[in-house]
Amino acid sequence: MALYVMKFGGSSVGDTERMQRVARRVVEKQQEGHQVMVVVSAMGDTTDDLIDQAKLLNPNPPLREMDMLMTTGEQISIALLAMAIDALGAKAVSYTGWQAGFRTEAEHGRARITDIKPDRVQKSLEEGNIVIVAGFQGMTEGGEITTFGRGGSDTTAVALAAATGADYCEIYTDVDGIYSTDPRIVKNARKLNEISYDEMLELANLGAAVLHPRAVEYAKHNKVRLVVRSSFNYHEGTVVKEEVNMEQGVVVSGIAYDKNVARISILGVSHVPGVLAKVFGSLANAKIDVDIIVQSGVTDGKADFSFTVALSDCDKAVKVLESIRGDLPYENVTSEEGLVKVSIVGAGMVSHPGVAAQMFDVISKQGVNIVMVSTSEIKVSCVIDGSKLNEVVTALHTAYGLDAESTAFVGGPQDRR
């Protein structure tokens, strides 16, 4: 008998028919002789609908109240799934994140887990229940409800697996594994049988939406056996683990993109010590994450530099820079939207020179200018104009030999067996 955590995203429980499909799948796992914990997201577009309703009432709603609102979507899912499982004759009990023992820091909308006390969950398992836990939510020591940010249900699942010593953590979605790129753009994307934690973390951080970056970090740190599978079929998924066997000749494992990118430029800043510390310290205090940073040459003691932030943080970042102009004089600050970050990732890149040069060549042949570049041992990222994203991703996929002969699986009816 093994202990499984099975996580189902919003598309997997998007309506009552899909909810029943998930219930059957979960019960099947228990009938095979295993203990089962399930983590679910809100149904379909519930979270987006709640956000839209909030913004109609208040364009800038308080973060605390947003957490109170957002956690209701997952609570609907867990209760309905428990009812569907009960209708199949199995025992099930549902818990909110805080009932399941998730304690977090006091940061609304983006809280990190500080502790998990799964005593109640483990007791319910011992009593023969399928335990269902609401994803992406917890509670502070002071009793405040918090959320982990979009995609945080992945983190809930991995953290629950680590805290309970689960044998497997399976992430179910509408694709049947991790692909070499987004199969919605490249129809013949290659499904990976396995991928390393480090490669997956890079892909997740660079925009691949199949796994939440924090979940991958948690899995790597706690050595959680992580598998990404489809909730629509019984195909073998992709295993995320410490070491993988590199396929002969494959240097790049995957291509990711991120549309949530804005570039901010500060022009005419005095080239003196402490300038960057002042700028990025102020942004950090405002909880704004900065990605790529590029500084130009110095002319007449003045320098220009640019950096990228999430598109949603662009206006906020500009206001922060305007607020420090008295302490840090500069000539102008500009922002640019309509950009995307395209990245190639692969553990084999470190020992193969010319990988970046090939990427630059492929992008240039699509008639696209590269605005910014960032590199590490296993990735190269380019910020480009977003108008030709699909063409660039498709061309890169072909250039690095990642095209598969078969068509990628996305959603669809469940296989019978």
C-alpha positions, 0 to 999 in steps of 0.5 A: 500500500502506498500513500498518494497525493493527487492534485487536480487543476481547475480544468480537471474539475471544471464542471459536474461531469469532470468532477465525477470523472475525477471522483471515479479516478480517485476511488479507483486509486483507493480500490487498488489498495492505496491511501489517497489525499486529493488537492483541488483548485477552484472549478474552471474560471471560478477564480477569474470570475471572482476577481472580475466581480471584486473589481466591479465593486472596487478597482483596488480591493483590499488584499485581505478581503481578496483572500477571503473571497478567493479561498471560497472557490476551492472550498466549493470544489472540495465539498462537491468532490467529497459528495461525488466520491460519497455517491460512488460508495467511498468515504471522503472528508474535505478540509480547507487549507487551515483545517489541514494544518497549513500555516503561512506568513502574514502576506496576503495574496502571495503567502509562503508556507511556514509550517504544516501540521497534518495530524487531522489529515493523517487521522482521517486517512487512518479511518479509511477516508479519501482526504480532500484538501483545498489548494492554495490557501492557509492561515497565519498563526494570528488566524488570518486567511491567506493565499499562495498566489495563482498556481499555488495549489501545486505547492499545496499538493507537494507540501502535503506530500512532503509533510505526510511522507507520501510515496507519490505526488501526482499533478493532474492537468489537461496535458498528459505530461511536461512537453518540450514547449506549449503544445497549444502553440507547437502541435508536435511538441515532444512529451518528456518522460522525465526532467530534472528538478533544476530544468523544471524549475527554470521552465516554471520560472520562465513561464511554463504554466504546467507546474508552479515554481514554488512547488518545484522548489518544495519538491526538490528540497524535500525529494518528493516524487513528482509526476505530471499526468493528464486527468483525461487519460491513463497515459504515463506522465512525466517524472520530475526528479533529481537526475535524469538520463540525458537523451543522446544529442538533445542539448535543449530540453524545453522552450518556455515563454512569458507574456507577463513582461514589461521593460522599464528604463531609467535614463541619465542616472549619475554613475556613482556607487550606490545607484543600483542599490537605491533603485532595486532596494526601493523596488524590493521594499515595494515587493516588486520582483525584478528579472533581467537587468542591463546597463549601458555604457557611461557618457559624461558621467551618466548611465542608462539601464533597463530591467524587466518586471511582471506586466502587472507590476509595471505601473507600480514600479514606475511610481516607485522610481518617481518617488525616489527621484529627489534622492536619485536624480535622473533624466527620464523613466520609460516603460514598454509593454507588448514584450515577451520573454522566450527561453531555452532550457537544457542541462546539456547546454553547459557543455555545448558552445554555440547554443545561444548563438543559434538561438539569436540566429533563429530569432533574427531569421524571423525578423524579430529584434532581441531587446534584452538577453539573460543567461545561466548554465542551463538557460538562455532568455531573450526579451522580444516583441510579442507579435511573432511569439508563435513563429519564434517558438515554433522555429526554435523548437524545430532548430533544436531538434525537438519536433516529435512525429506524433501530435501532442495530447491536450484535453479530450475524452477520457480513455477507457481501459 
